[in-house]
Amino acid sequence: MPLSPTETSKILDELDHRPKKKLGQNFLVDGNIVRKSLAMADLPEGMPVVEIGPGLGTLTKQILANNHPVFAVEIDRELVKNLEKTLGRFIADQQLDLIQGDAVKYPLANLPSDIKEFAVVANLPYAISSPWMESLLHTKRIPFRMVVMLQKEAVSRMNSTHGTKEYNALSIFLKAAFTHIQTHPVSRQCFFPIPGIDSVLVQLDRLEAPFLFDQEDRALIRKIFTQRRKQIGSLIKKESTDVKEKIDRWLLANKLDRHLRPEQISAINWQQLAAEPKQ
Ligand code: SAM
């Protein structure tokens, strides 16, 4: 069971730990949400789980109690020390592999490379939710399912489609790899301290044939989206001949007008750009 707000506050006092806003330290204090996260994940027996930011270990304990090995990465040294104490027996039994570090650098914690199928269950620190997802895609190791707590606005950006102002490069990359299954709004009272933003629990499942943009294409699309309201024809003028030719072939093959703006081009069309052979 998760700790109540009073218990959480007491533990933080004992640790002499003031929750760090910058690290998104709003700890889960609601049993229903912990249970809901695991129900949404509906993990096959023994499926390894990657957790980002275990904090005080609220979700971690529940995942371990359900007999899933956990690979976790936590940036806060004090919290890591505390987890090593409170969850020491799971570490000794090799059920929990915990590293101290930045999840953007270690998006899959210490998950061994021979583990092919795994899930992600996490109450993500909001400041890194987008960079972490970018890093995850970069590993080319895509979880079969992710159940993650996100800021409400981040979910609308992630689900946005072309023609809306929220549409962005990351939503294009995510749509190519995952399908959005369900969303569950979470009250601010489910966290301690109470955050100033709304949160949503989201389930994303890997597509049957996920398409992964390579680094070069992701960088190009991200760069193009920094000037999303300019016409694609004028945006590519400063690009190398190779890139210009690739974009010209793509525009022609997909009957896309040079006057279109990046934000008017669908995710599928961007995927077709990445699928263009490199010359
Ligand atoms: N999982 C816990 C829970 O649900 O109560 C804590 C979630 S809290 C929203 C986010 C956690 O992520 C904090 O413990 C914070 O220290 C950690 N964190 C923040 N930035 C991080 C980063 N870049 N890499 C790894 N952990 C990070």
Residues whose N, C-alpha, C, O or C-beta is under 5 A from the ligand:
A	BS01	SAM	L23 G24 Q25 N26 F27 L28 I52 G53 P54 G55 L56 T58 L59 V73 E74 I75 D76 G101 D102 A103 V104 N123 L124 P125 I128
